[in-house]
Amino acid sequence: MRRLLPRAYPGVTFSFLPADIISQILNFGSPAPIDIQVAGPNQGGNYAYASQLLRKVQLIPGIADTRIQQATTYPQFTVSVDRTRAAELGITEGDVTNSVVANLSGTSQVAPTYWLNPRNGVSYAVVAQTPQYRMTSLNDLGNLMVTGKTGEAQILGGLATIKRGVGNAVVSHYNIEPLFDIYATTQGRDLGAVAAQINSIVHQTAKEVPKGSQVTVRGQVQTMNSAFMGLGLGLIAAIVLIYLLIVVNFHSWSDAFVIVTALPAALAGIVWMLFITHTPLSVPALTGAILCMGVATANSILVVTFARERLAITGNALVAAMEAGFTRFRPVLMTALAMIIGMLPMALGLGDGGEQNAPLGRAVIGGLMCATIATLLFVPVVFSLVHRNDKAPEDHKLSGSGESHVH
């Protein structure tokens, strides 16, 4: 449709509004997910800059329906009232405006009138308007009758001069300042990649922005950036909170550090899985990352807890780490496999709307695959290095027969 319509109707700008309610909500009322606003007092300079920016944005791969919402060459008629002549006849500019609007758009715009049906109690709007077939030229418009407060009708052509011209079809404001909107959407490419290139173009042309004006990228892009920032901070806060909780539980800063050493591997696995599946970073993917952090930490706690117990008995950190890796191999592997198998249908995106939550499943699977390997191989190594100088208490040392003394 985007290719065929411009060929069939040259010179016409086409755009496709979002059909689903979710996209409309995320756009915050904008007709497109990408809204580049150029706001400032210099309307002429802002439009020139917006036109230049539009040409550069149109070159971005995967972008579609690019246009400036506020047209400045919209055909219009300018009615210039001769105030002296009108005052002599007792007619004001308001009378002229009301008469023109009533004849062209109907009396409902200036003086709404309703008729109440006494039979059913329903009110009906009564609108009077000059038939459109009688308004085909400037002469017809000039022959309109204008009525003042005195009730005398005068011909519009005798009170005002009517000229053809062009003007703004839409005048938009944000925080009182006039602005121009560059709307665009994506096709065959994710919003994040397109938004990154748009931000790069905006930064490159920052010196060309008229004095006193500012350029802001809004719409769904703004929502996406806010969500990413919130979830990114949430991911960092989750890691810090997990670390502090482990410190409180184990009464050791070093053991808490050993446990969280599996988390970088989980993050690497998430990035790796999203990369090989060509899945863009999204809110579900970040949610899956937070979920993966919890499972990876739980598996590391299993290994480190057992290693601490064996260290207290054997007094050898290397032996304790190896025993923890071998003994906890099956529980850790079963926990990870159960989570991976459970997330597999979601990661495949099967069924209607499955692609929406597929990034969550892929992030969890990729993170757990790498985190499990790190938990079973890397965490015991770090534990043995951190506790290489620790010795077992005297009451837990093994006797020559291999039995420990219990007091």
C-alpha positions in Angstrom: 0.0 0.0 0.0 2.8 2.4 0.9 4.4 1.9 -2.6 1.2 1.7 -4.7 -0.8 4.7 -3.3 1.9 7.4 -4.0 2.2 6.1 -7.6 -1.5 6.2 -8.1 -2.0 9.6 -6.5 1.2 11.7 -7.1 1.6 14.7 -4.8 -0.6 13.3 -2.0 0.8 12.4 1.4 -0.4 9.1 2.8 -0.1 7.9 6.4 -1.4 4.9 8.3 -2.6 5.4 11.9 -2.0 2.7 14.5 -5.0 0.4 14.6 -4.5 -1.2 18.1 -5.3 0.5 21.3 -2.0 -0.4 22.9 0.0 1.5 20.3 -2.3 4.5 20.6 -1.8 4.6 24.4 2.0 4.3 24.1 2.0 7.1 21.5 0.3 9.4 24.0 -2.3 10.5 21.4 0.2 11.0 18.6 -0.8 9.6 15.2 2.7 7.9 14.9 5.2 6.2 17.2 7.9 8.7 16.3 7.2 12.4 16.9 10.1 14.9 16.4 9.0 18.3 17.7 10.7 21.5 16.7 9.4 24.2 19.0 10.3 27.9 19.3 9.2 31.4 18.5 10.8 31.5 15.0 8.2 29.7 12.9 9.8 30.4 9.6 13.2 29.2 10.8 11.6 26.2 12.5 9.8 25.1 9.4 13.0 25.4 7.3 14.9 23.3 9.8 12.1 20.8 10.1 12.1 20.4 6.3 15.8 19.8 6.3 15.6 17.3 9.1 12.7 15.5 7.3 14.9 14.9 4.3 17.6 13.4 6.4 15.2 11.3 8.4 13.7 9.9 5.2 17.1 8.3 4.4 17.0 6.1 7.5 16.4 2.4 6.6 13.2 1.0 8.0 11.4 4.3 8.4 8.0 5.0 6.7 5.2 7.6 6.6 7.5 10.5 7.2 5.8 13.9 7.0 5.4 17.3 8.6 2.0 17.5 10.2 1.6 21.3 10.0 1.3 22.2 6.3 2.2 25.8 5.5 0.9 26.0 1.9 -2.7 25.1 2.6 -5.0 27.0 0.2 -7.1 29.6 1.9 -9.2 32.8 1.4 -8.3 35.9 3.3 -11.2 38.2 4.2 -9.9 41.7 5.0 -12.7 43.9 6.5 -12.7 47.6 5.9 -13.3 48.6 9.5 -14.2 52.2 8.6 -16.9 51.2 6.1 -18.2 48.5 8.4 -18.4 50.9 11.4 -20.5 53.3 9.3 -23.0 50.5 8.6 -23.0 49.3 12.2 -21.3 46.0 11.5 -18.3 44.6 13.4 -15.7 42.0 12.4 -17.5 39.6 14.7 -20.7 40.0 12.7 -18.7 39.3 9.5 -17.1 36.2 11.0 -20.4 34.8 12.3 -22.1 35.3 8.9 -19.3 33.7 6.9 -19.0 30.7 9.3 -22.8 30.2 9.4 -23.1 30.2 5.6 -20.1 27.9 5.0 -20.1 25.6 8.0 -23.6 25.9 9.4 -25.3 27.9 12.2 -24.4 25.2 14.7 -20.9 26.7 14.8 -22.1 30.1 16.0 -25.6 29.7 17.4 -26.6 26.1 18.1 -30.4 25.6 17.9 -32.3 22.5 19.0 -35.8 21.3 18.5 -37.4 19.1 21.2 -39.8 16.5 19.9 -42.8 16.5 22.3 -43.7 12.9 21.4 -40.5 11.2 22.5 -38.6 13.9 24.3 -35.6 13.7 22.0 -33.7 16.9 21.0 -32.6 17.4 17.4 -30.0 19.9 16.2 -31.4 22.4 13.7 -28.7 23.7 11.4 -29.1 26.2 8.5 -26.3 26.4 5.9 -25.9 27.8 2.4 -25.9 24.8 -0.1 -22.4 24.0 -1.3 -23.5 24.1 -5.0 -24.2 27.9 -4.5 -20.6 28.5 -3.3 -18.4 27.8 -6.3 -16.5 31.1 -6.8 -15.2 34.2 -5.1 -18.1 36.1 -6.5 -20.5 33.8 -4.7 -18.6 34.3 -1.5 -18.6 38.1 -2.0 -22.4 38.1 -2.4 -23.0 36.7 1.1 -25.3 38.8 3.2 -23.9 40.1 6.5 -26.3 41.1 9.2 -25.3 43.5 12.0 -27.0 44.4 15.3 -29.3 46.8 13.6 -30.8 43.9 11.5 -29.9 45.5 8.2 -28.1 43.1 5.7 -25.1 44.2 3.8 -23.2 42.4 1.0 -19.8 41.0 2.1 -18.1 42.3 -1.0 -19.0 45.8 -0.1 -17.4 45.5 3.4 -14.3 43.4 2.8 -11.7 42.4 0.3 -11.4 38.7 -0.5 -8.0 37.3 -1.7 -6.7 33.9 -2.4 -3.6 32.8 -0.6 -1.9 30.0 1.4 -1.5 29.5 5.1 -1.1 27.0 8.0 -3.6 24.2 7.9 -2.8 23.3 11.5 -1.3 25.5 14.2 0.1 23.4 17.1 1.5 24.5 20.4 3.4 22.8 23.2 3.8 24.8 26.5 2.4 27.8 24.6 5.3 27.7 22.0 4.4 27.0 18.4 5.9 23.9 17.0 6.2 21.7 13.9 5.8 17.9 14.2 7.7 15.4 12.1 5.8 12.2 12.3 7.1 8.8 11.2 6.7 5.1 11.8 8.8 2.0 11.3 8.5 -0.8 8.7 10.6 -4.0 8.8 12.9 -2.7 11.6 12.7 -2.2 15.3 11.9 1.1 16.9 15.0 1.3 19.0 17.4 1.1 16.1 15.5 3.7 14.1 15.3 6.0 17.2 19.0 5.7 17.7 19.7 7.0 14.2 17.2 9.8 14.6 18.9 10.9 17.8 22.2 10.8 16.0 20.9 13.1 13.2 19.4 15.5 15.7 22.7 15.8 17.5 24.6 16.3 14.2 22.2 19.2 13.2 22.1 20.8 16.7 24.0 23.8 15.5 21.5 24.4 12.7 18.5 24.8 15.1 17.2 28.4 15.1 18.1 30.4 18.1 15.6 30.0 21.0 14.2 26.7 19.5 14.6 23.2 20.8 14.2 19.7 19.2 12.6 16.9 21.2 11.8 13.3 20.2 8.5 12.2 21.7 5.8 9.7 21.0 6.5 6.0 21.6 10.2 6.7 21.5 10.0 8.7 24.7 7.9 5.9 26.3 10.5 3.3 25.3 13.4 5.4 26.6 11.6 5.9 30.0 10.8 2.2 30.2 14.4 1.2 29.4 15.8 3.6 32.0 13.4 2.4 34.7 14.1 -1.3 34.0 17.9 -0.7 33.7 17.9 1.0 37.1 15.7 -1.8 38.4 18.2 -4.4 37.1 21.1 -2.6 38.8 19.1 -2.2 42.0 18.2 -5.9 41.9 21.8 -6.9 41.7 22.8 -4.6 44.6 19.9 -5.7 46.7 20.7 -9.4 46.1 24.3 -8.8 47.1 23.3 -7.0 50.4 20.8 -9.8 51.3 23.5 -12.4 50.7 25.9 -10.4 52.9 23.3 -10.4 55.7 22.5 -14.1 55.3 26.1 -15.3 55.2 27.7 -12.6 57.4 30.5 -12.4 54.8 31.3 -9.8 52.2 33.6 -12.2 50.4 31.1 -15.1 50.1 28.5 -12.7 48.7 31.0 -11.6 46.1 31.7 -15.2 45.1 27.9 -15.8 44.6 27.3 -12.8 42.4 30.3 -13.6 40.2 27.8 -15.8 38.2 25.7 -12.7 37.3 28.1 -11.3 34.6 27.9 -14.6 32.8 24.1 -14.4 32.9 24.2 -10.9 31.4 26.6 -12.1 28.7 24.3 -15.0 28.0 21.3 -12.7 27.6 23.1 -10.5 25.2 24.4 -13.5 23.2 20.9 -15.1 22.9 19.3 -11.8 21.8 22.0 -11.3 19.3 21.9 -14.8 17.6 18.1 -14.7 17.5 18.0 -11.2 16.1 15.8 -10.1 18.9 15.8 -6.3 19.7 16.3 -5.2 23.3 12.8 -4.5 24.7 10.9 -4.3 28.0 10.1 -8.1 28.0 13.8 -8.8 27.5 14.8 -6.6 30.4 12.1 -8.2 32.5 13.5 -11.6 31.6 17.0 -10.4 32.6 15.8 -9.5 36.1 14.1 -12.9 36.4 17.3 -14.6 35.3 19.3 -12.8 37.9 17.2 -14.4 40.7 17.5 -17.9 39.4 21.2 -17.6 38.7 21.8 -16.3 42.2 19.8 -19.1 43.8 22.0 -21.7 42.0 25.1 -20.0 43.1 23.9 -20.0 46.7 23.5 -23.8 46.6 27.1 -24.2 45.5 28.6 -21.7 47.9 26.6 -22.9 50.9 27.8 -26.5 50.4 31.4 -25.3 49.8 31.3 -23.4 53.1 30.2 -26.5 55.0 32.9 -28.6 53.5 35.5 -25.9 54.1 34.6 -25.9 57.8 35.3 -29.6 57.9 38.2 -30.1 55.5 40.0 -26.8 55.9 41.0 -27.0 52.3 39.3 -24.4 50.0 40.2 -26.3 46.8 38.8 -29.6 48.0 35.7 -27.9 49.4 35.1 -26.1 46.0 35.6 -29.3 44.0 33.2 -31.3 46.3 30.6 -28.5 46.0 30.9 -28.5 42.2 30.4 -32.3 42.0 27.8 -32.6 44.7 25.6 -29.7 43.6 26.0 -30.4 39.9 22.7 -32.3 39.6 20.5 -29.9 41.6 21.8 -26.9 39.8 21.5 -28.5 36.4 17.9 -29.8 37.1 16.8 -26.3 38.3 18.3 -24.6 35.2 16.9 -27.3 32.8 13.4 -27.0 34.3 13.4 -23.3 33.9 14.8 -23.5 30.3 12.3 -26.1 29.2 9.5 -24.1 30.8 10.5 -21.0 28.9 11.1 -22.8 25.6 7.5 -22.5 24.2 7.5 -18.8 25.1 10.9 -18.3 23.4 9.6 -19.9 20.2 6.8 -17.3 20.1 4.2 -19.9 19.1 0.5 -19.0 18.8 -1.2 -15.7 18.3 0.7 -12.8 19.9 3.5 -15.1 20.9 6.2 -12.7 19.6 5.2 -10.2 22.2 6.6 -12.3 25.1 9.3 -14.2 23.1 12.1 -11.8 24.1 11.4 -12.6 27.8 11.8 -16.4 27.2 14.9 -16.0 25.1 16.6 -13.7 27.6 15.9 -16.2 30.4 17.2 -19.2 28.4 20.3 -17.5 27.2 21.1 -16.1 30.7 20.6 -19.4 32.5 22.7 -21.3 30.0 25.7 -19.2 30.6 25.0 -18.7 34.3 24.7 -22.4 34.9 28.1 -23.0 33.4 29.6 -20.2 35.4 27.9 -21.5 38.6 29.4 -25.0 38.2 32.8 -24.1 36.9 33.7 -20.5 37.6 32.1 -19.9 41.1 34.0 -22.9 42.7 37.2 -21.5 41.3 36.6 -18.0 42.7 35.6 -19.6 46.1 38.8 -21.5 46.3 40.8 -18.4 45.5 39.0 -16.2 48.0 39.3 -18.8 50.8 42.7 -20.3 50.0 44.2 -19.1 53.3 41.2 -20.2 55.4 41.7 -23.2 57.8 39.1 -25.5 59.4 38.4 -24.9 63.1 40.1 -27.3 65.5 36.9 -29.0 66.5 36.1 -29.8 62.8 39.5 -31.2 61.7 39.4 -34.7 60.4 41.0 -37.5 62.3 43.3 -40.0 60.7 40.4 -42.4 60.2 38.5 -39.8 58.2 36.0 -39.1 61.0 35.5 -35.7 62.6 35.6 -35.1 66.3 32.4 -33.9 67.7 32.4 -32.1 71.1 
